[in-house]
Amino acid sequence: MSKCLIISRYKEDISWLKVHNDFKIYLYNKGPKIEDQKFINIINLNNVGRESHTWIYHIVNNYNNLDDINIFLQGRIDDLNCMAFSNPSDYLNDINEYGFKASRYGVLGPLHWKWHVGIEKNKKYKQNWDNFEISRSNIGFRKYAENLFPKIPRIVATSYGGCFAIKKELIRKYDLDFYLELLKSLSHHKNPIEGHFMERLWCYMFTENKNLSHAMLDVIKTKIERSKLYKLHKFIVKRII
């Protein structure tokens, strides 16, 4: 069984990849030149479309020779907490259950289909939004999703951070023309709002809600971990140990 890491890098330190030589690595670079000769599969791309563009670019250009398991990761994953496994090998565990694996799932409900996914109120992106460094949508998140998936329900499983693993047979359930159109929608801007849309749609795109119950349990798990009581408990246990 072949397995690969597909990395979307801008200017992150990617030295952490060197220990994962049991994977084939495709390194897509959208930033400064990579000088390290350790990496041989370096593909330089224009800085457009966020990691979503990178994932679709890889699929389009390798559609007929995809690896059995494809793990899509950002150039840095140690700052994503529960949204990405620190060890890429963890994406291989139980991947046969859905053919898709993420470190943590969530749920998009009726209130999550805001026109721009509420990004304009997110502190992380507020400055970029106010400076028009993130593109605007003419149709909104819900319509964008329905154009891709006409039967998408109002409640769907989602994953986070744009980091996930996928088996090639699930990628190929969509034809190449589908991916070419998707790539086009992600190629018009350095930081297109469609990239943020896709970050929320990968899970449904490949699983069609087969893991919805799993996602609902993960929502509960995440809420518990974010609670003050849980954090206090972890602090006390750490001090005792």
N, C-alpha and C positions, 0 to 999 in steps of 0.2 A: 504494500500500500504506500503510495507516494504522498508526501505531505510537504507543505511549504508555508513560509511566512511571507506575506506581502506587506511591506512597510511603506507608509506614507511619511516622508521626512521633509521638514523645512530647514531648520537649523539646529535641531536637537542633537544631543550627544548620543550616538548610536553604538557606543562601545559595548553596551550590554548585550548586543546581538552576537558578539564573538563566541560566547560560551554555548550558543545554540547551533553548533555545527552539525547536529543530527537532522536539521531541516534544510531543505533548499530555500534560499533567501532571494526574494526579488525586492530590491531596494529602489523605490521611486523617490527621486530627489527633486524637490521644487525650490530649493534654496541654494546657498553657497556650495561650491564644488566640494565633493568628498575626496580628500587626499589619501585616506587610508587604503592601501592596496589589498588589504585583507578581503574587501568586498569586491566581488567580480560581476555580479548581476546588478549593475547600477544603471537605471534608466532615468535620464534627466528629462523633466517635464516643465512646461510653463506653470507658473504658480497660479492656477485657477481651480475653482471648484471644491476646495477643501479635500478631506480624505475621501469623500463620496465620489468625486471625479476620479481619484486614483483607483478606487476599487472597480469602477465600471470600465475604466481604461484597461486595467489588467484583464478583466473578463473578455472584453471585446478583442483584445490582441492575443488572447490565449484560448479562445472559445473551444477550439478543436483539440487542444492538448493540455487541458486543465489537469492539475494534480488531483488525486483522490480526495484529499482534505486540504482546504485553503483557509489559512488563518490570517485575517486582516487586522493589522495593528498600526497604531500611530507611532511616530518616531520616539515618543516618550510615553511610557505607561505607568511609571512609578508615582505619578501625581494624580492618577485616576481612582485611587482607593478601590472600592468594591466594583467599579465599572470595568475593570480589566484584571485578569489574572497576572500576577507578577511573574509566573512561570508559564510560557506559552504552551508547554506540554499539557497543562491542566485543561486546555481546550479539547484535548483528545478524549478525556474521560466522559463516558456516556454519550458521546456524540451520535451514536447510532439510534438513540431514543427518538430524536427529532430530525437528525441530519444537520442540525444547526445548534451551535453552542455559544452562549455568552456567559460572562461571570455572574451577572445579576440581571434579572428581568424586571420590568415594570408594566403598568397598564395605562393605555390611553383611554380615557372615558369621554363622555359627551362634552365635558367642559374643557377638554384639552385641544380641541380643534380650532384654536384661535387663528385668525388670518395669518399672522406671522409667528405662530406658536408662542406668543407672549415674550419673544426675545427682546422686544423693546423695553421690557420692565426688568430684565435680568441684569443684575449688577455687573456680571462678568462681561456682558456685551454692550452695556449702555453707551459707553463712549464711542465704540465703533458704529453703533446704530445712529447715534446723534450726528456723527460726522459722515454719514452715508457711505461708510466703508463696508456695509452689508447691503446687498441689493434688496429691493422691495418686490413683492409678488403682485402680479396683476389679477391672479385668480384665487389666492389664498390656499392654506394648507389642505383643507378638506377637499376642495375641487382638484387640487394637484394629485392627491391620493386617489380620488375616484377616477381620474383620467388614466391612472396606471392600473388600478384594481377596481373595476366597476362595482363589484359585489362587497367591497370592504365594509364591515359593520362599524357601528359607532364605538364599540368597546373592543380593543385589540391589544394583544401582547406587544410589548416593545422591549428594546434593549438599549444599552447606554454607551456613550463614548465612541460609537462607530467601530468598536472592536468586537470581533466575533469570528467563529469558525464555521465553515460551510462545506458540505460534501458536493462534489462536482455534479452529481445527478440532479440536485435541487437547483443548481445554477442553470443547468441545461433544460429545465422545464419551461424556460422562456427562450424564445428564439433570438437570434443575433440582432434582428431588426429592433426588437424591444430594447435591447441594451444600447444600440446606436442612438435611438431617440432619447433615451435616458441620459446618455453621455452629452448629447447636444444641449439638454436642459441645464447641465451642470458646468458648461464650458464658457459661459458668457461673462463671468465675473470672478475676481479673486476670492471673494467671500459671498457666494450667492445664497440667498435665503433657501433655495432648493436643496443646498447641502445640509442645512439644518432640518429640512423636511425629511430627507432621506435617512438621517441619523435616527429618526424615530420610526422609520418604516421598514428597515432591513428585516427585522424579526418577522413581521407579518408577511412581507414579500416572500420569504422563503419557507415559513412554517404554516401560513394561512390559519393561525390561531390554534394549532394543535397543542401548543404549550400554554394556553391561556390559564389553566388552573395552576400550573407551576408558577406563572408570572404573578398571579394573585397572592400566592403564598410568599413570594419574594417581596412583594409590596409590604406585607405585614412584617417580614424580617427586617426590611430597611427602616420602617418606622420605629421598630423596637430599638435598633442599633443607634438611631438618631435621638432617642429619648434621653433626657437628662439623667434619669434613674439608671439606665443602662450604662451610661458613661461614668457615672459615679461608682457603680459596681465594678467596672473594669479598673478604675483608678485604685479602689481599695484593694482588690485582688492583687494588682501589680505591686502595691506597696508592701503587702503581706509577704509575697513571694520574694 
